Amino acid sequence: MLSRQTPARGLEYFEMIIRPAKCLRGEIALPGDKSISHRAAMLAALAEGETRVQNYASSADCRSTLDCLRQLGVEIDQTGNEVVVRGVGRTGLKAATETLDCGNSGTTMRLMAGVLAGQPFDTALTGDDSLRRRPMRRVIEPLERMGARIESNEGRAPLRIRGSSSLRPIEYELPVASAQIKSCVLLAGLNADGETIVVEPVATRDHTERMLRVFGADLQAFLPADTAEGVRLTIQGPGHLRSPGAFVVPCDVSAAAFFIVAAGCLDRSEIRMPGVGVNPTRSGIIETARLLGVEVHTTDEQEVSGEPSATISVRGPLRQQTRNEIRGGLVANLIDELPILAVLGTQLEFGLEVHDAAELRVKETDRISAVVENLRRMGATVEEFDDGFRVERSRLNGARVDSFGDHRIAMAFAVAGILAEEGETEIDGADCAAVSFPNFFEVLENVVVYE
């Protein structure tokens, strides 16, 4: 595996060339969970007292969150993967003198929108070309109902948020299953006068709820007696957050997914990944991989800072699968892992079919289209649907593929290149993997066995 610089596109742009491998072996140190890192930094900033966030994600996205908080007057020191945040309290943020740049991070923009809606000053938020194409009306609508005023480019960034220190509490039913929208409204609810209620039709990742409790917020969750009803979350405002002193971020299970698939598909593979977050609303990849024939084990389970973690071990080769379809409520739990599961589908006797995943079309790129196009370039038989795809068991051959500027597409097709039966795979724009996993290719190279 090697990189090849392409100066015509700039020094940061490069292709990655991947060779087929025999197996994966070794222990892997994964980065801190990106979703949890964003939230830990924001809540630490809004809390009273100093918080030491350990194992903070090294991704470009999470750096964007820290940069935005610094511009809002929060003192933050970083040494390696430890971030020290000196909280300013719920009302202590200061107006930024410049537009906040969220980079490629939708989480930063959507969650910061919730924070800033309750501040008595105006803030402008922007991002890179990809982020400026992503839908923001889904957070604009509830925040305006609460009393903020938001200007946008036809529902997309850049956003100008005219906040209010006296937001109205609302009851809001999520139009789509989205932890980002849910978190945005709950964070705004900290600055509302009364009880803000969020109803989600399908349970999504609950990192925000867990963390709000760790920081002392008055938040309650009500599970429906009738399965046709949604989960109701209530937060009492104005909220008062207190630093827990230290907060430990588990390793990212979404990052683990690439190695679960790569090792699970290759004979004689044996890898171990300690300290991985296994939150039930995020770890659907583990049980789904098992059902699809991957030998995955979890040990050393514990709970730290409100989040469960465990050591994940994987062995190849694939075993008999018991399902080959993903749809319905399971999709929200697996939304980030669907590109790599599409690659897994090429190795399964009955292939893999995915539905109810239209949300993939409004990620960093249209991930359904990107997955289908790249798999076809590698010789796979794939059918594209409006809300998903069907992948047949296929022989993969090395080919030139495109990351489309999307970190999960770049990493998924690095795994596809390893699983190819012959030929090298060239990933165009592989540098975008740094958005979530800066040293992904180095870590992968350290555990790949070629002979």
C-alpha positions, 0 to 999 in steps of 0.5 A, a space after each residue: 500500500 502506498 500513496 502517490 502525490 498529485 501536485 496538480 491538485 494541491 499538496 494535500 490531495 493524493 491517491 492511495 494504491 491498495 493491493 489485495 491482502 491475505 489477512 489482517 493480524 494484530 492489535 489496533 488503536 482506534 481514534 476517539 469516537 467522533 460523535 462523542 468528542 463533538 458533544 463533550 467539547 460543546 457541553 464542557 464549554 457550556 458547563 461551569 468548571 474545567 473538564 479534561 476530555 481524554 481520548 478526544 478524536 483527532 479528526 479534522 471534524 472535531 478540530 472544527 468544533 474546538 476552533 468554533 468554541 475558541 472563537 466564541 471565547 472558550 479557553 481550550 488547551 490540547 496536548 495530544 488527545 487530551 483536551 482541557 476545556 475551561 467552561 464559561 457556563 450556559 450564558 458565558 459565550 461571547 460573540 465571534 468577531 468572524 464567521 465560524 468555519 465548520 469545515 466538513 462537519 455537519 455535526 459541528 454546524 447542526 449542534 452549534 446552531 442549537 447552542 447559538 440559538 439561545 445566545 443574545 448575539 448574532 453568529 454566522 456559520 459556514 463550511 466547505 463546499 460539501 457542507 454548504 450543499 447539505 440540508 440545514 432546514 431540518 434544524 432551522 425550522 425547530 429553532 425558529 419555532 423556539 424564537 431564533 431567527 435564521 437566515 440561510 441560502 435556501 435552507 443551506 449554509 452559510 447560516 446567520 443565527 440571530 439568537 435569543 436568550 429567552 427561547 420558547 420551549 416546544 414539543 417537536 417530532 423529528 421528521 426524519 430519524 436524526 441524532 443531530 436534529 434531536 441534539 440541536 433541539 435539546 441543546 437549544 432547550 437548555 436556554 428555553 424557559 420551561 420543558 422542551 420535548 423531542 419525540 423521535 419516531 425511531 431511536 437514534 444514537 443517544 450520546 447527547 442524552 447520556 452526556 447531558 445527564 453526566 453534566 447534570 442536566 434535568 433530562 428525562 426519557 420516556 419509552 412508549 407503551 405502544 410501539 407505534 409511538 415515538 420515544 419522548 425526551 424532555 429537558 428542563 430549561 434554563 439548564 445548569 451544567 456542571 463539569 464532571 472534572 474528567 470525561 473519557 471518550 471511547 474509541 470509535 465503533 464506526 472506525 472499527 467497522 472497516 476492520 471488522 469487515 476486512 478481517 471478517 472476510 479474509 482467512 486466518 485474520 485475527 485482530 483485536 481493538 480495545 476500548 471501543 464504544 458499544 453504545 446500543 444505539 451505535 453498535 448495530 454494526 457488531 450484531 449485524 456483522 455477526 448475522 452476516 457471517 462475521 465472527 465478532 466477539 466483545 470482552 472487557 465490557 465496562 462503562 466510563 463517563 456514561 458510555 459502555 465500551 469493550 474490546 472487539 475481536 474479529 476472526 476470519 473467514 466468514 461463516 454462514 449468514 442468517 440475513 441479507 437485508 437491512 431496512 426499517 429501524 435498524 438503518 438509523 443505527 447503521 447509517 454511517 456503516 452502510 458503505 462498508 456493509 455494501 463492500 461486505 455484501 460482495 463477499 456474501 453468498 446471498 449478497 446484501 439489500 438495503 432499503 429505507 436509507 435515503 438519508 445516505 443521499 444527503 451526507 458528505 456526498 450521495 453515498 448511495 450513488 458513490 457506493 454503486 458507482 465504485 462497486 461497478 468499477 470494481 466489477 460488482 453487480 449492483 442495483 441502485 434504489 432511491 432509498 438503498 441498493 442491492 449488492 450481489 456476491 461478486 468477484 472484485 478486481 482492482 480499479 480506479 475509484 473515487 472518494 467523492 471527497 467523502 471519508 467513509 467512501 475512501 475507507 470503505 473502498 480501501 477495504 474493497 481493494 484489500 478484498 479484491 482478487 487481483 489488481 491494484 485499487 487506486 483511490 482518488 482523493 484518499 486524503 479525505 479520510 482525515 475528516 474522521 480517521 487521520 492515520 487510517 491508511 497507516 493503521 491499516 498497513 500495520 495489520 495487513 499481511 500480503 503473503 
